[in-house]
Amino acid sequence: MIYEIDYCDYYKISHLIEDVKNFPEVRAIIDNNNPGKIYVDDKDKPRSALVWNRGIQGFYFIGDDNNDNFLKYINEYIKDKIINGLIDKEINWFEISGVNIKWERRIEELFKERGVKYGYQLVYGLNKNRFTYESHLINGFDIRKVNKGIFETEIRNLDFVISELELFWGTIDNFLDNGICYYAIEDNKIVSICYSGFKASKTQTIGIETLEEYKRRGYAYALASKYIEDCYRQDIIPYWDCSEDNIGSKKLAEKLGFEKRDQYRCYWFNF
């Protein structure tokens, strides 16, 4: 059988990811830093788990990929329970990654009949020796840091930053206690943000969103530079993850001093 466990029991699957490198998005859910859901084969002594990440709106397999008690039921559970929940959220795709090669092979077996496809996600780590804070490129922008005072401003589109942070953190208070976000102002509106997507111990993932009409003006670089500088001050490790076909994200990461450290497959199918 498959069971959804309560968030207060997430610690019971911590051992399933002890030897896994990367994937702070999964650790953040298990640590109750960011919202998600977890499904297991056994509520008390889980051997395998399916982790849903609300911010990314995707899933991860962790634990024992040879656990018959999990594999026997998980496909039907996804079909009967999870996909219906996604449809209610107006999501018409199922996205999933495995935390190792064994799970990637298992995903291909489990969802073969659904015509599952995959692409590569690239993992970057920051080389501190390559990061240079170029203030002359930053100071021309009106850049501010998110704090409680943002709600007292008359910015026209506060919902741009609020909706993004609530998606990844559940509540603004949770974000303010754990994350970092810088935003750029132009025409009295927020045009670009760089924020912590997930927190796993000292690691925080970087998310960047820019309004379409304000792209290619240098905002992403400026905000990410401020973000990284803040990480240094707080002894936080910034983490960059993007799809292989996201040329802009790869170029920006490398310009900031990030270097490719790893890659993994991200699978999906539509319904």
Beta strands, then each sheet from edge to edge (+ up, - down):
strand 1: 3-4
strand 2: 36-40
strand 3: 48-53
strand 4: 58-63
strand 5: 93-98
strand 6: 117-126
strand 7: 142-145
strand 8: 181-186
strand 9: 189-200
strand 10: 203-210
strand 11: 237-243
strand 12: 258-270
sheet 1: 1+ 2- 3+ 4- 5- 12+ 6- 11+ 10+ 9- 8+ 7-
end
